Amino acid sequence: MKRLTLILLALLLAISTTPAIAPAFAFPFPPISPHDALLNEGQCVVVEGIASIRKDPQRLGTDIDLDGEHSPFLGYIIAGNEAQFPNLTSYAGKLVNITGVVQFYLGRAEVKMTSASQLKLASPNDRTTHTC
């Protein structure tokens, strides 16, 4: 009986810690600001801001700066992946969400973008689950 109790306690402990891990991969949390992205290195987040699109001046590829060219956050589309984003220019000047894992490049927070699903028009009613 004591062994069964220990097994049940271990099972309950395992189940109770699972939700703490799951949000890193799928979450319905609201988007964060470009500035807040600086505090989330290594985390999967949704960052919201006004998109401006330009060729990266130091690397081959395309930048999606949120809230201006000198903001603390950008989405980066690696050269050759632009075909994954066929309507990219239609996002310019619009409020967008970029989803991904935050890394740093030259002191700015950055999400490397490989799929069109990482870029969406922002919607206050959007309660979908985002994944990384």
N, C-alpha and C positions, 0 to 999 in steps of 0.2 A: 504494500500500500504506500509506503514511504517513497519507493522508487517511482510509482505512478504519479505521485504528487510532485516530485522533482521534475519529471518529464513534462507535466502540464505547466509548471511554472516556467520552465525553459521555453516551451512553445509560446506561452503568453508574452514573455519578454521579447522573443523574436518578432512576434506580430506587432507589438507595441512600438518597436523601433523602426519598422519598415516605413511608415509615413515620413520619418525624418530624412530618409534617403531619397524617396521618390520625388520630392519637389525639385531636385537638381536636374531631372530629366523631363518631367512633365508637370506643368503648373498653370493654374488659372489666376496668377497674381497680376495686378495692374502693372503697366509699363513704368519704367523708371526714366529719369531725365538723363541727358548726355553727361551732366556733371556727376550724377550718382553712379554712372557706369565706372568711374574711376575707383570706386570703393568695392567693386565686385570682380576683381581679377580672378579668372578661373571658374567663374560661375556662369550658368546658363541664365540669361536675362532677356527681357524685351525692352528695348530702348526706344523712346518716342521723341520725335522732333520734326522740324521742317527740313525736308531734303534739299540739298544742293548737290549736283552731280558734276564730276570733273575727272579728267585723266589724272592719275597720281603723278606728281612731278618728279618723284624719286624712284619709283618702281613701275614696271609695266603693270598695268591694271587700271581699275576705275575706283574712285572714292565716292562714297555717299556721305557727305558731311551732314550731320544733324545740327541745326541751329547755327549755321555759318561755317565758313572755311577754317576758322580758328577755334572752333568748339573743341571740347575735350574728348569728343567721340566721333568715330567714323566707321562705316561699313566698308570693307575692302573686297572688291571682286577681282580675283586673280586673273591676269591676262589669259585669254583663251576661254574663260568661263562666261564672258559677256553674253554668249548665245543662250545661256540659261535664264537670262533676264531680257526677253525680247521687247518689253514695253518700258524699259528703264527710264527713258527721258520723260515719260508721262508722269513720273513721280516728282519731278522737279517742282519745288515751291509748295509741295503738299505735305500735310502732316502724315508721317509714316511711322510704322513700327519695324524695327530690325531685331530679329531673334538670333541668338547664338551665344557662344562662350567668349567671354571678354578676355582679350590678351592686350599687351601693351606694345606700341610701336612709336618710337621717338617721343615718349612722354604722354601719348594720347591713348585712350581706351579704344580698342578696335575689335570688331567681329569680322572674321573672314567668312565671306559669303560664297557658297557653292551651289545653292538651290534657290529658285524663285520663291519657295515657300518661306524663306527667311525675311522677305520684304513684303509688307502689306500696307495698304492705306489704313490709317488709324481710325478706329470706330469706338465711340464711347459705350456702345452696346455690345461690343465683342467680348464674350466670356468664353471663347474657345480655349482649349488647352494647348499650350505651346510646348514644343519639344526641341531638344538639342541632340 
